Amino acid sequence: SNLLMLEQMLVHRSQKRLAIMDELILGMEKNCIVFAHHTEYLKFLKTHFEERFPDRKVRIIEGSANLKKRQKIIEEMNKEDGVILCSSYGCCSTGITFKNVDYCILAQSFKSEIVNLQSIGRCMLKTADKDTFYMYDLVDCFPTKRLYTQGLAKVRTYEKEGFNYRIVKK
């Protein structure tokens, strides 16, 4: 458990990981949700994306956001393209459906299969304008392999669910 926390803290400030997310988002014209677990990491990502993509709206939904604020962000995303939403798994894994989201980045590993599937499911709603959804699940491999092991478990889930996926090593 301590090794897992250490790996997660290393990931939070990884310049390589930020560069990968920046590269992915740069190619996204539609809305994107970046899921993470820790509030401080969500705030860090929001600030980073605001600096890196000053021409795009960057929003955050975390535990302290009330229902009215969450609904306002959802409405904004339904009307506009190019919004980057940083959100916690807990706030958006259930009860909220995003109709105008074509991309998702799982920026922080989360062990729960149910929460992962619920988070992904919030974004997979087909619409007249969307029949494909792209998700990027970033997995790091440190010598202790805690996060990597969680990543392997998620691959098994993706296989079981019939998701079309591929593994890219960077």
C-alpha positions as CSV (number, residue, x, y, z in Angstrom):
1,S,0.0,0.0,0.0
2,N,2.9,2.4,0.8
3,L,4.6,1.4,-2.4
4,L,1.4,2.1,-4.4
5,M,1.1,5.6,-2.8
6,L,4.7,6.3,-3.6
7,E,4.2,5.3,-7.3
8,Q,1.1,7.5,-7.4
9,M,3.0,10.5,-6.1
10,L,5.7,10.0,-8.7
11,V,3.1,9.9,-11.4
12,H,1.5,13.2,-10.2
13,R,4.5,15.3,-11.2
14,S,5.9,13.2,-14.1
15,Q,6.9,15.5,-16.9
16,K,6.8,12.6,-19.4
17,R,3.2,11.8,-18.4
18,L,2.2,15.5,-18.8
19,A,3.8,15.5,-22.2
20,I,1.8,12.5,-23.2
21,M,-1.5,14.0,-22.0
22,D,-0.6,17.3,-23.8
23,E,0.1,15.4,-27.0
24,L,-3.2,13.6,-26.8
25,I,-5.2,16.6,-26.0
26,L,-3.5,18.6,-28.8
27,G,-5.1,16.2,-31.3
28,M,-8.6,16.5,-29.7
29,E,-11.0,18.9,-31.2
30,K,-14.0,17.6,-29.2
31,N,-14.5,17.6,-25.4
32,C,-12.3,15.5,-23.2
33,I,-12.6,14.3,-19.6
34,V,-9.5,13.7,-17.6
35,F,-10.2,11.4,-14.7
36,A,-8.1,11.3,-11.6
37,H,-8.6,10.5,-7.9
38,H,-6.8,13.0,-5.8
39,T,-8.1,16.5,-5.5
40,E,-4.6,18.1,-5.4
41,Y,-3.7,16.2,-8.6
42,L,-6.9,17.4,-10.3
43,K,-6.1,21.0,-9.4
44,F,-2.6,20.6,-10.7
45,L,-3.8,19.2,-14.0
46,K,-6.4,22.0,-14.4
47,T,-3.7,24.6,-13.9
48,H,-1.3,22.8,-16.3
49,F,-3.9,22.5,-19.0
50,E,-5.0,26.1,-18.6
51,E,-1.4,27.2,-19.1
52,R,-0.7,24.7,-22.0
53,F,-4.0,25.3,-23.8
54,P,-5.0,29.0,-23.2
55,D,-7.5,29.0,-26.1
56,R,-9.6,26.2,-24.5
57,K,-11.9,26.1,-21.6
58,V,-10.6,24.0,-18.7
59,R,-13.1,23.0,-16.0
60,I,-12.9,20.9,-12.8
61,I,-15.5,18.9,-11.0
62,E,-14.4,17.6,-7.6
63,G,-16.1,16.6,-4.4
64,S,-16.7,20.2,-3.2
65,A,-18.6,21.1,-6.4
66,N,-22.3,21.3,-5.7
67,L,-24.9,19.9,-8.1
68,K,-25.7,23.3,-9.6
69,K,-22.0,23.9,-10.5
70,R,-21.7,20.3,-12.0
71,Q,-24.9,20.9,-14.1
72,K,-23.6,24.2,-15.4
73,I,-20.4,22.5,-16.6
74,I,-22.3,19.6,-18.2
75,E,-24.6,22.1,-20.0
76,E,-21.5,24.0,-21.2
77,M,-20.0,20.8,-22.5
78,N,-23.2,19.9,-24.3
79,K,-23.2,23.2,-26.1
80,E,-19.5,23.6,-26.9
81,D,-16.5,21.6,-28.2
82,G,-13.0,21.7,-27.0
83,V,-13.7,21.8,-23.3
84,I,-11.2,19.9,-21.1
85,L,-12.8,18.6,-17.9
86,C,-10.7,17.4,-15.0
87,S,-12.9,15.3,-12.8
88,S,-12.6,12.9,-9.9
89,Y,-13.8,9.3,-10.5
90,G,-16.1,9.7,-7.5
91,C,-17.9,12.8,-8.7
92,C,-18.6,11.6,-12.3
93,S,-18.6,7.9,-12.1
94,T,-22.4,7.7,-11.4
95,G,-25.4,9.9,-11.9
96,I,-24.0,12.1,-14.6
97,T,-24.1,11.4,-18.3
98,F,-22.0,13.4,-20.8
99,K,-23.5,13.5,-24.3
100,N,-20.9,15.5,-26.0
101,V,-17.6,13.9,-24.9
102,D,-15.5,12.0,-27.4
103,Y,-12.4,11.5,-25.4
104,C,-11.4,10.4,-21.9
105,I,-8.0,10.1,-20.3
106,L,-7.7,8.0,-17.2
107,A,-4.8,10.0,-15.7
108,Q,-4.6,8.2,-12.5
109,S,-5.0,4.5,-11.9
110,F,-8.0,3.4,-9.9
111,K,-8.3,-0.2,-8.7
112,S,-12.1,-0.6,-8.6
113,E,-13.4,-2.3,-11.7
114,I,-16.9,-1.0,-11.1
115,V,-15.8,2.6,-10.7
116,N,-13.6,2.4,-13.8
117,L,-16.5,1.0,-15.9
118,Q,-19.0,3.5,-14.5
119,S,-16.6,6.3,-15.3
120,I,-16.0,5.1,-18.8
121,G,-19.8,4.5,-19.2
122,R,-20.6,8.2,-18.4
123,C,-18.9,9.2,-21.7
124,M,-19.8,6.4,-24.0
125,L,-23.4,7.6,-24.8
126,K,-24.0,7.4,-28.6
127,T,-25.6,10.4,-30.2
128,A,-26.4,11.4,-33.7
129,D,-23.0,13.1,-33.9
130,K,-21.0,10.4,-32.1
131,D,-20.6,6.7,-32.7
132,T,-17.0,6.4,-31.5
133,F,-15.5,7.1,-28.1
134,Y,-11.7,7.2,-27.5
135,M,-10.3,6.4,-24.1
136,Y,-6.6,6.6,-23.0
137,D,-5.7,4.7,-19.9
138,L,-2.2,5.8,-18.8
139,V,-0.3,3.1,-16.9
140,D,3.2,3.5,-15.5
141,C,5.6,0.7,-14.8
142,F,7.9,1.2,-11.9
143,P,10.2,-1.6,-10.5
144,T,7.6,-2.3,-7.7
145,K,4.9,-2.8,-10.4
146,R,2.0,-1.7,-8.3
147,L,0.4,0.6,-10.9
148,Y,1.3,-1.8,-13.7
149,T,-0.5,-4.6,-11.9
150,Q,-3.6,-2.5,-11.7
151,G,-3.2,-1.7,-15.4
152,L,-3.1,-5.4,-16.3
153,A,-6.3,-6.0,-14.3
154,K,-7.9,-3.2,-16.3
155,V,-6.8,-4.9,-19.6
156,R,-8.5,-8.1,-18.5
157,T,-11.7,-6.0,-17.8
158,Y,-11.5,-4.4,-21.3
159,E,-11.1,-7.9,-22.8
160,K,-14.1,-9.2,-20.8
161,E,-16.2,-6.2,-21.8
162,G,-15.3,-6.6,-25.5
163,F,-13.6,-3.1,-25.8
164,N,-11.5,-2.6,-28.9
165,Y,-8.1,-1.6,-27.4
166,R,-4.4,-1.6,-28.1
167,I,-1.4,-1.1,-25.9
168,V,1.1,1.6,-26.9
169,K,4.4,1.8,-25.1
170,K,6.0,5.3,-24.8
